[in-house]
Amino acid sequence: MKKYKIAVIEGDGIGREVVPEGIRVLEAAGRRFDIGVAWTHFDWSCDRYLKTGKMMPEDGLDQLRAFDAIYLGAIGSPKVADHISLWGLLIPIRRTFQQYVNLRPARLLPGIETPLKNYRADEIDFCIVRENNEGEYSEIGGRLFRNTDAELVIQESVFTRRGCDRVLRYAFELARKRKKHVTSATKSNGIAFTMPFWDERFAAISKEYTDVKTDQFHIDILSAHFVRHPDWFDVVVGSNLFGDILSDLGAAVVGSLGLAPAANLNPDHTYPSMFEPVHGSAPDIAGSGIANPVAQIWSGAMMLEHLGETQAAGVIEKAIRCVLADSGPKTPDLGGKASTRELGEAIRVAVEKG
C-alpha cells in the first residue's frame, strides 16, 4: 500500500463544510486503489487570527515541509481584512514552497448549464496557468504622508526571466498533453515594461515548442473572448493578477464557482504542493449546508494526479461527471436543492462503484 501524509487546513466559512466531503471521497478512492492517507488537521484560519493575532504559528511552514501535499478549504472572513488573511497564510505557503504554478481547469460538465448560449458539455474545456510567485502580487511598495493631501501609494510589480520562463514552459508542456494550443494574456499596449518583457519571454519560449499553436490577447479583449468564444481556448497562461481574474471568469463560464478546482504546484516536487477550490470561504452561505463540494473534491483528484495516482484521480473525475450528468443531487448554485453532504455522498458512492 502506498501511503501519503496530507496536511489539512479547512480554514474558514464553507471550507469547513466541503473539506470533509473531499476527504470522504479521497478515502473511498484510496480503498479502491490501495492508497493510504494519513490526515493531519491544522486549525489555521481567521478565527485563529482573531484569538492569537496570527493566521498560523511562527513555525507553521516548518510544520508543513514534511507533508506530501496540503489540502486546503478556504481562507477569509468579513472580520479580518483580506490582505491580512492572504499574506498571513496562503502567500507564504505558495512562495516558501515554490508553488509557482497555479493550475485552474475550466470545463463544462454534462448536466450543467452554462450562462452562455449554444454550448454543450465538453465544448468548453481549457486550463488557466497562473504565475503564482511574483508578478503584480509583490511586497515591494509602501505609503507616505498618510491621511494628508500628499498621500502617496506605490505598489511594484516584479517579473523575472526565471519566473516567467518556468511558468511559460509549464504551460507549453501541459498543452502538449492536451490540444497543443497556448494563449498568452498580456497588456503590453498599456503597461510599458513588465508586459512587453512577458511578451518577449513568451515569444522566446514558444520557439522551443514549434508543435504548439500560439496566440496572445490583451487582457481586456481576452476577457471578452472568454464570454463570446470560450471554445477557442486550450491552455491560457498569464501573470499572477491576470491569471487570478481570468480564473473566476472561467468558472462562471462553465456554470459555477463551485465547479472550479485549483492546484498550487511545485512541479519539481521539491516541496509540498497545495490543492484548494477557487470559490473562497463564501461567508454569505457558510453554515447553511448548501455549499457545492465539487470543486473541493475535484481539487483532491488533482492532488492524487500530482502524487502519481492517476487511476484514482480519474475515477473521482468520472464520478463527478456521472453524478452531475444523471438526475442525482445538485446544490442550489447548480439549480438543485441538495445539501453539501448529499452531493458529496453521491460522488463518494459513485467512486466506490467505479
N, C-alpha and C positions, 0 to 999 in steps of 0.2 A: 504493500500500500504506500502510495506517495502521500507525504504529509506536508502541510504548509502552515506557517504561522501568520495569521492575519490580524492586524490591528483594526479595531472597530471604533469609529468615532461617530456616534449617532448625531451628536450636535444639538441643533435647535429645531423648534417647530415640527414640521412634518417629517423631518429626518428621523425622529424617534418612532414614527409610525411606519415608515416604509422600510427602514433598515431591517427590522425583524422579519418582514416578508422576504426580503432579499436573502437573508441568512437561511431561512427555511428552504427556499428554492435551491440555494447552493448546496445545502446539506443533502437534499434529495438527489441532486446530480452526483454528489460525492458517493452516496450509497450505490448508485448505478455503476459508477466507473472506478470504484475502489480508491477514492481520493479522501484523505483525511484532512480535516481543518481544525486547528486549534485557534479559537477566537479569544482575543484579549480586548476587553472593553475599556475605553477611556472616557471620562465624563467631561472632556474638554468642550466648552460651549460658552455662549453668552451668559448663561446662568452662573457658570463658574467664574466668569469675569466679574459679575456683579457681587459675588461673595468674596473674591480674592484679589481682584484688580488685575488678573492675568487670564488670558484665554487658555493657556496651558502652562505647566510648571517650567521653571528655568531649564531643567534638563529634559524637557519634552522631546526634543529632536533626538537626543541620545537614546531615549527610551524606544523610539521608533526604528532606529537603524537596524535592529536585529530581525525585523519582520520581513516576510517575503512580499507583502503588499499591505496597503492601507485601504479600508473600506469605509468611506465617509458618507454620511447622510446629507446634512445641510448645515450651514452656519449663517446666523443672522437673527437679530431681534430688534423690534422697534425701541427697546430700552437701551440699546448700545449702538453708537454711531457705526455705520458700515465700515468706515476706514479703520476703525479700531479692531473690529472682529476679523476683517480681511487680513490686515497686516499683523495681527496677533496670532494667526494660526495658519491660514491657507497659504499665503505667500511665503512665509518662512519654510514651510514644508516643500512647496514647489521648487524653491530656489536652492535650499540646502541640499536637497536630494536630486538636483539637476533634472527635474521633470520638465524638460524643455519643449516637449510636445504635448499640447492639449488636443486630443482627438475627439471629435464630436460628430457621430453619424447622424444623418437626417434621411429617413426612409419612410415612404408612405406604405403603411402596412395594410394587408387585407382587412376589411371590416371597419376601416377608419375613414372618415370623411375629411377631406381637405377643404379649407375655406376657398380654395381656388376652383375654377370651373374646368371640367372635362379632363381631369387626371384620374387614372386608375391606379390600383396598387402596384407598387414597384416601378411605376413610370417616373417617380421622383426617388432618387437614390444617390446621394452624394455624401461626402465626408468633408468636414471643415478641419483643417490642420492649423492650429493657432500657435504661434510662437509664445512660449509660456514663461520665459525667464527674464526678458528685458523689454525693449521697445518703449512704449509710452508709459508703462507702469514701473517707473523708477522711483528711487528715494532721493533723487537729486533735485533740489529746489528749496524754496522757503518763502517766508513772508516778511516784509519790512514795513515799518510805520503803521502797525495795526491800528485800526479804528481812527484813522486820520484821512484827510482828503488825498494824502500822498501814498496811501497804502499800495504796496507793490507785491504781486504774487508771481513766482516763477516755478514752472514745472518742466524739467528737462526730459527729453526722450533719449534713450541710449540704444543705438544699433551697432553691433559689432559684426565684422566679417564672419567670425567663428559662429556667432549666434544665428545669423541669417543663413549661412551655408548649411548648417546641420539641420535646421528645420525644413529648409527647401529640399535637401536631399531626402529627408524622410518622406516628404510629400510625393516626390517623384518615385521613390521605391514603392510607396503604397499604391500609386496609380498603376504601376506595372502589374500589380496583383489584381487590379480592377479593370477599368475601361480605358486606361492609358491616356488620360487627359488631365492636365493640371491647369487651374486658373489661378492667377495671382491677383490679390486685392491690393490696390495702390491708391495714392492720391498725389502723384508727383507733379500734377499741374498746380497744386496749391501749397504743398509742404516742400520747401525748397531744398532741403539737404537729406533728411532721412529717407524719404520716399524715392528720390532718384537713385540713392545708394541701394535701396531694396530692389529697385528695377534692374540695376546693373548686376546684382548678385543673382537675381532670378534668370537673367539672360545668360550669365556665365555658367550656372549650374545646369541649365536646360541643354547646353551643348554636350553634356555628359550623357544625356538621355534622348538620343535622336529618335528613338522609337515611341516617344511620348509626345502627344499633341499639346501645345501650349497656347494660352491666351491670357490677357490681363485686362482688367477694367478698373476705372476709378471707382472708389467705394460707393459713391452716390448712385451711379448707373448700375453698378453690380447689385446693389440692394433692390433696385427696380427689376432687374433681370431675375432675381430670386423669386419675385412675385409673378412676373409675366412668363418667364421661361425656365422654371426650376429643373426641367428635364435636360437642359443644356449641360449640366454640371456633373463632374465626377469627383475630383479632389480639388478643393478650394483652399489655398494657403494664404495666410495673412498675418500681419503683425499682432501683437498682444491685444491692442484695442480693437482693431478691425475684426479679428477673429472672434473676439468676445461678443461684439454686437451682431455679427452675422450668425452666430450660433443660436441666439434667441429667435432671430428671424427664420432660420432654417427649421427650428422646432415648431414655430407657428405654421409654417407652410405645410408640414406633414401632420398637422392636426392638434397638437397639444404639447406644452412644455413637459407634461407628464410622460411623454414618449421619447424624451431626449436624454440618452446616456452620455457619459463622458469619461475619458481616461487622461490622467496626468502622467505621462510616460517618461521614464528614464530608459530609453531604448537600449542602452548598453547593459542594463541590469546591474549596474554598479551600486545602485541604491534602490530602496523600495519605491514602486510606483503607487499612485493613489487613484481610486476609482470612485466617482461620485455622479449623481444626476445633475442635469443643468438647472433644474427648476428652483433651487434655493429652498429656504425654510417656509415660505408661504404662510406667514403668520395669520393671514385672513381666514384660512381654513384649518389651521393647526388645532388639534384636539377634537375635531368633528368626525374623524374616522373615515373621511371620504377622499383622501389624497390618492392619486394614481401611483401604484408601486412599480409600474412597468419600467420607468427609467432607472430606478434603483436596481431592479432585478437584472435589467439589460447591462447595467454597469458592472454587475457581478459576473455576467458572462464575458464581458471584455477583460475582466481581471483573470478569469480562467484562461482565456485566449493568450494573454500576455505571459502567463505562467507555463504555457505549453500544453495546456489541457484543452486542445482544440475540439475534441469529440464532445466533451461535456459542455463546452461553450455552445457548440452547435445545437445540441439538444435543448438547451434553455432558450435559445433564439427561436427554434422551431416551435417550442411550447407557447411562447409569446404569440407568435403568428397564428397558431391554431386556435388559441383561446379567443383572440380578438376577431378572427375571421368567422368563428362559429357564433351561435346565438348565446354565448356564455355571458358572464357578468361583465359589465362595464361601469366604471366610475363616472360621476357626473360630468367631468370635463370631456368625456367621450360620448355624452348623451345618454348615459345609463343612470341607474340608481344604486349600484353596488357599493359596498364598503371597501376600504383598503384591504381588509382581511379577506373578503370574499374573492376579489380578483386575484390577490396573491395566492390564495389557496387553490384556485382553479389552475393557475400556472404550475404550482407545485405538483398537483395531481397529474397534469399533462407531462411533466418531466418524468415522473415515476412510471407512467405508462409508455413513454417513449414515442 
